[in-house]
Amino acid sequence: MPTFIEESVSNPVIFWFRRDLRLADNPALCAAARAGAVIALFVVDPDIVAPVGLTRAAYVAASVAALRESIGGRLVVRIGDPRSVVPEVAREAGAECVYASADVTPRSRARDRAVAEALSAAGRRLITMDSPYAAEPGTVRQASGAPYRVFGAFRRSWETHRGAVPPAAPEVDWVELDGVEPSSIVQLAARRRPVYFTDLPDEPAPEAPPAGERAGHTALDRFLVRVDDYHETRDQPGLDATSRLSPYLHVGALHPRTVLAATDGPTAGRDTFRAELGWREFYADVLFHQPESAWRALQPRMETLRVDRDGAAVARFRSWARGETGFPLVDAGMRQLLTEGWMHNRVRMVTASFLVKHLHVDWRWGASWFLWRLVDGDVASNQHGWQWTAGSGTDAAPFHRIFSPTRQAERFDPRGIYVRRYVPELAALSESDFARANVETLVRAGYRAPMVDAGAERRDALARFAETRSVGAP
Ligand SMILES: Cc1cc2nc3c(=O)[nH]c(=O)nc-3n(C[C@H](O)[C@H](O)[C@H](O)COP(=O)(O)OP(=O)(O)OC[C@H]3O[C@@H](n4cnc5c(N)ncnc54)[C@H](O)[C@@H]3O)c2cc1C
């Protein structure tokens, strides 16, 4: 449960929006509103935005713009390092207290400590509470106090931690100050990119999902009609069966408390869905306890896996990122990422596995491209989703269980509903022609030949994995 700190000050207070771009189910905003008139602040930190691709930046900007509209334009957007901007705005407004929902990534925690110190040096306070999770990362622990290492046990305990009732949007007396446009987020984005991204498409995804709290509630309402079938349909990318709530959860247009309350109930579909939300919380918990796992393999042995980094590997990486591998399900997924800034979970697993195990590229390159491009790009879920697929993470799929991109397509998209939607070269094939097609017929239909021999690359991946086993052996 969030702690409420009651204030009674006559000066305005500041509410610093970060990963909670919403009004409802926002306990920290409720506390600020109880304390006095509120200046709504969003700070665009150029250092955070520089390594973010235009699609994700545009989505955040649209989420900030939607929030601003919902409070009659009175959201103050400022550019700069929050360590100086937040104290400056507090001084300008004569605000003694700055309220915020706690953020929990390693970087955010360090930033908040520095902002709190800067404020306190001027006799002001940063008051943080709540978090972007149903159970704050670090609070779900074993009886011994140790963190959980596998999902199943985490989930059982996590179920007992959640359950708070989402508070309604508070009445707020908003105070205006000068600021810049939310579009400044996009102007400052995409300035720092890895060299292996050179020549990759970077225009904002033309079909990115709508942004903002209202759009999030609309997506939730649409999903509630389908949630009871979720356990049976969620793995079929051709169906619109999953919630598509990830972008809203990521920017905090929706809090998971709201989603859990709406999907409460005993059906198998609801239970499976809540487990998926549990994975989001589990990965945030793992990252909380092991911040280095954002960029280092959780299983140290896997740091020694031989990966390719030469010019040929860069070329393979770019073919993958463009969706030009000749494997229809992989190409469809990577093109969905280009057009929508989002990708179905099953296909994220298949595309990630293909990059790591068939193209022998470092999982961090793929994770960077996903983070650059995904509207839900999230350090905890993305890095650990990649580590799971690469066989290096917590609860990882064993490395030797290698997804065949062809068999995954036959199993989860047998009639090509998904593939034909995203790969125009194959769109003219009928369902039955697609279901009967093999490599030769696909090539005759105008599609590219597979870029690698999947069987040979699978054997190569297993040989590389075997090398890691001998690391440290006597
Ligand atoms: C390689 C890889 C990278 C990923 N990168 C991200 C990322 O950057 N951001 C992100 O939010 N998710 C990521 N995921 C997890 C998952 O693919 C997405 O959360 C999901 O596809 C979002 O679609 P949805 O909202 O329709 O999900 P639903 O199936 O409706 O699930 C509901 C919610 O549960 C959470 N969730 C579902 N599956 C997972 C999972 N495997 N891990 C963690 N949370 C999950 C999400 O918040 C999601 O919105 C990644 C998975 C993989 C395999």
The ligand as an SDF file (V2000), in Angstrom:
LIG
                    3D

 53 58  0  0  0  0  0  0  0  0999 V2000
   12.6580  -10.4360  -26.6990 C   0  0  0  0  0  0  0  0  0  0  0  0
   11.5100   -9.8170  -25.9390 C   0  0  0  0  0  0  0  0  0  0  0  0
   11.5010   -8.4450  -25.7130 C   0  0  0  0  0  0  0  0  0  0  0  0
   10.4490   -7.8690  -24.9900 C   0  0  0  0  0  0  0  0  0  0  0  0
   10.4650   -6.5040  -24.7670 N   0  0  0  0  0  0  0  0  0  0  0  0
    9.4750   -5.9360  -24.0480 C   0  0  0  0  0  0  0  0  0  0  0  0
    9.4730   -4.5390  -23.7650 C   0  0  0  0  0  0  0  0  0  0  0  0
   10.3960   -3.8020  -24.1330 O   0  0  0  0  0  0  0  0  0  0  0  0
    8.4140   -4.0200  -23.0860 N   0  0  0  0  0  0  0  0  0  0  0  0
    7.3910   -4.7950  -22.6560 C   0  0  0  0  0  0  0  0  0  0  0  0
    6.4430   -4.2610  -22.0360 O   0  0  0  0  0  0  0  0  0  0  0  0
    7.3640   -6.1240  -22.8750 N   0  0  0  0  0  0  0  0  0  0  0  0
    8.3730   -6.7080  -23.5670 C   0  0  0  0  0  0  0  0  0  0  0  0
    8.3330   -8.0660  -23.8030 N   0  0  0  0  0  0  0  0  0  0  0  0
    7.2600   -8.8640  -23.2130 C   0  0  0  0  0  0  0  0  0  0  0  0
    6.0190   -9.0650  -24.1080 C   0  0  0  0  0  0  0  0  0  0  0  0
    6.3930   -9.4590  -25.3810 O   0  0  0  0  0  0  0  0  0  0  0  0
    5.1630   -7.8010  -24.2120 C   0  0  0  0  0  0  0  0  0  0  0  0
    4.9160   -7.2610  -22.9310 O   0  0  0  0  0  0  0  0  0  0  0  0
    3.8190   -8.1270  -24.8600 C   0  0  0  0  0  0  0  0  0  0  0  0
    4.0080   -8.6600  -26.1430 O   0  0  0  0  0  0  0  0  0  0  0  0
    2.9760   -6.8690  -24.9390 C   0  0  0  0  0  0  0  0  0  0  0  0
    1.7880   -7.1270  -25.6070 O   0  0  0  0  0  0  0  0  0  0  0  0
    0.3900   -7.1150  -24.8320 P   0  0  0  0  0  0  0  0  0  0  0  0
    0.2840   -5.8690  -24.0290 O   0  0  0  0  0  0  0  0  0  0  0  0
   -0.6680   -7.3820  -25.8320 O   0  0  0  0  0  0  0  0  0  0  0  0
    0.5930   -8.3480  -23.8720 O   0  0  0  0  0  0  0  0  0  0  0  0
   -0.4490   -9.2690  -23.1090 P   0  0  0  0  0  0  0  0  0  0  0  0
   -0.2350  -10.6450  -23.5980 O   0  0  0  0  0  0  0  0  0  0  0  0
   -1.8210   -8.7200  -23.1850 O   0  0  0  0  0  0  0  0  0  0  0  0
    0.0720   -9.2200  -21.6110 O   0  0  0  0  0  0  0  0  0  0  0  0
   -0.3870   -8.2380  -20.6800 C   0  0  0  0  0  0  0  0  0  0  0  0
    0.7690   -7.4740  -20.1070 C   0  0  0  0  0  0  0  0  0  0  0  0
    1.6200   -8.3580  -19.3820 O   0  0  0  0  0  0  0  0  0  0  0  0
    2.9750   -7.9540  -19.5200 C   0  0  0  0  0  0  0  0  0  0  0  0
    3.7020   -9.0280  -20.1860 N   0  0  0  0  0  0  0  0  0  0  0  0
    3.2230   -9.9490  -21.0440 C   0  0  0  0  0  0  0  0  0  0  0  0
    4.1840  -10.8160  -21.3920 N   0  0  0  0  0  0  0  0  0  0  0  0
    5.2940  -10.4330  -20.7510 C   0  0  0  0  0  0  0  0  0  0  0  0
    6.6300  -10.9300  -20.6990 C   0  0  0  0  0  0  0  0  0  0  0  0
    7.0130  -12.0130  -21.3760 N   0  0  0  0  0  0  0  0  0  0  0  0
    7.5370  -10.2660  -19.9550 N   0  0  0  0  0  0  0  0  0  0  0  0
    7.1800   -9.1640  -19.2410 C   0  0  0  0  0  0  0  0  0  0  0  0
    5.9270   -8.6540  -19.2480 N   0  0  0  0  0  0  0  0  0  0  0  0
    5.0060   -9.2900  -19.9920 C   0  0  0  0  0  0  0  0  0  0  0  0
    2.9700   -6.7070  -20.3710 C   0  0  0  0  0  0  0  0  0  0  0  0
    2.9610   -5.5850  -19.5220 O   0  0  0  0  0  0  0  0  0  0  0  0
    1.6600   -6.8320  -21.1410 C   0  0  0  0  0  0  0  0  0  0  0  0
    1.1420   -5.5840  -21.5540 O   0  0  0  0  0  0  0  0  0  0  0  0
    9.3920   -8.6770  -24.5060 C   0  0  0  0  0  0  0  0  0  0  0  0
    9.4130  -10.0530  -24.7480 C   0  0  0  0  0  0  0  0  0  0  0  0
   10.4620  -10.6180  -25.4540 C   0  0  0  0  0  0  0  0  0  0  0  0
   10.4600  -12.0920  -25.7130 C   0  0  0  0  0  0  0  0  0  0  0  0
  1  2  1  0
  2  3  1  0
  2 52  2  0
  3  4  2  0
  4  5  1  0
  4 50  1  0
  5  6  2  0
  6  7  1  0
  6 13  1  0
  7  8  2  0
  7  9  1  0
  9 10  1  0
 10 11  2  0
 10 12  1  0
 12 13  2  0
 13 14  1  0
 14 15  1  0
 14 50  1  0
 15 16  1  0
 16 17  1  0
 16 18  1  0
 18 19  1  0
 18 20  1  0
 20 21  1  0
 20 22  1  0
 22 23  1  0
 23 24  1  0
 24 25  2  0
 24 26  1  0
 24 27  1  0
 27 28  1  0
 28 29  2  0
 28 30  1  0
 28 31  1  0
 31 32  1  0
 32 33  1  0
 33 34  1  0
 33 48  1  0
 34 35  1  0
 35 36  1  0
 35 46  1  0
 36 37  1  0
 36 45  1  0
 37 38  2  0
 38 39  1  0
 39 40  1  0
 39 45  2  0
 40 41  1  0
 40 42  2  0
 42 43  1  0
 43 44  2  0
 44 45  1  0
 46 47  1  0
 46 48  1  0
 48 49  1  0
 50 51  2  0
 51 52  1  0
 52 53  1  0
M  END
$$$$
